[in-house]
Amino acid sequence: MSLDFLDFRIRQRDHLLDIARAMVSRLSVRGVLRMILQASVDMLAGESGLIALSDDGGDFGFVASYGLPPALLDSFRPLVEDIPAVRRLEDFVMPDLAEKLVTVAEVTGLLLRQVVALPMIAEEQLLGMIFVFRSQSLRFSPDDRQILASFADYAAIAVNNARLYEAAETERRRLDALLDSSADGIMVLRPDLRIERFNRALATLAGWPAADAVGRHHDEVIQWSRLRSRVSLDDALAQGLLAAQGRTLYVEGELRRRNGSVVSLAITYAPLIARSGQLLNIIGTARDITRFREADTLKDTFISVVSHELKTPVAIIKGYSETLRRPEARRDPAMVEEMLGGITQEADRLAHLVDDLLDASRLQAGGLPFRDVDDVDLRDLAERVAERYRPRTKKHSLSLEFPADFPSVLGDAQRLEQVLDNLVSNAIKYSPRGGHVTISGRATPAEILLSVSDEGVGIPLDEQERIFDRFHRVEGPETRAVAGTGLGLYLTRAIVEAHGGRCWVVSTPGRGSTFYLALPRETSLAIWRDGSLV
Ligand code: ADP
């Protein structure tokens, strides 16, 4: 082996080492390609060279040149036209290369006598071409081609890596956009349960800024104040429940947020398993289920209220009618009269309850139909309601306070009577020791005010808004002792608001309550259509 040859081999190895180092450093692909081109020209004893890369459509563009005036590069185009789409280096032939070189030399006026060209192929894909030129007529040998092939390989790997990196980067950005635009909370956990990704929605849900959550252990961020599911993420992992792709774990409960507040949350965990079977990540998708839980509670309340309130009158009616079937009971006309009265009253109560339930469900469905809209004399209406209740109670006295010139109001008389009836019925129900119930009316230039006051048990301050919610009843012995569904005030407020008005309560526990209604004097007639409010 000659010394020259040894020296040549060492130089080649040094070049390849430099290139390999550059490829793993932060040097750009163009920088690496330039290095490769320079080394190729040097090793092949050429004077100049070119690298062209193919785009997705198969068109080539020059990305690196050596020893050539940049202004003339365009004239080298013929060299990269009609390049055969080869997949393997061995298959590559370019029979008209020598003629093309002659054309280029003529056009550019450069001294270009010999050329060697090789394709850059990675993963069976033609990525580009590398050319080395000589100004002397010494032809390139098969050895030269061999040497160039090793540089072409490196160039292909560098380009392929850069493309893969770019594709991965695009994919990562797409994933980021997807995660951040998702309305569901999403987190990506490492196998040791440290948080790797935490999207914006989850940051809001859990009250943890993503930057603070990332890197922490899952259990540090996802802290349940109450877990409704039997199996937690830790249990599931310990039992191997998430050991296969496609398995999921559903966990729900009350999550304690970072600031201490609580939110009802459901998280579905799914493993991401590598082909080798190794657990790569666990993806957790979280959803705020406060509304579902509320709906659930409401459903439970509904069932218990309705069953209780339906059962009582039915039991009473059944008791009376069974007694009436006995001949001896029928002999006493006063008793028969009393029992029939009782049956009628309980049947009315049932009808009333069913009406309230229907109204409440109509309201939920989007509207409460108005039957008849006309001028309503509220004083007449109040008088009628008071008359209805006076015979039913001995402990309470009912009085009206209305000015002589009290104006009428545009509205649905039946619905407004329902409102007053409910307020007066409550005033009596929640004044178990009796007392005075006053229905008052007052008119201001803009509104008509009605109030119903009692001297009953009163309502604690923190309940004074909630009593207008569906099914809400104040917890306590005084309320428990009284039959009710918690629908009356809910419907009252809905009816008043549908008239464009407001209602509220002022109350001192132990002293009594006053419920107020304010109805606008000028209801815009435009909002009434087909007898219902739109
Ligand atoms: P119900 O009387 O059927 O329970 P309401 O919706 O009419 O339903 O009233 C809701 C709750 O508000 C009642 O359960 C009661 O606790 C409270 N409440 C209503 N009116 C009065 C009142 N006049 N005095 C004291 N508490 C009242």
Boltz pocket constraint, residues with backbone or C-beta under 6 A from the ligand:
constraints:
  - pocket:
      binder: B
      contacts: [[A, 422], [A, 423], [A, 426], [A, 427], [A, 430], [A, 454], [A, 456], [A, 457], [A, 458], [A, 459], [A, 467], [A, 469], [A, 472], [A, 473], [A, 474], [A, 475], [A, 479], [A, 483], [A, 484], [A, 485], [A, 486], [A, 487], [A, 488], [A, 489], [A, 490], [A, 513]]
      max_distance: 6.0
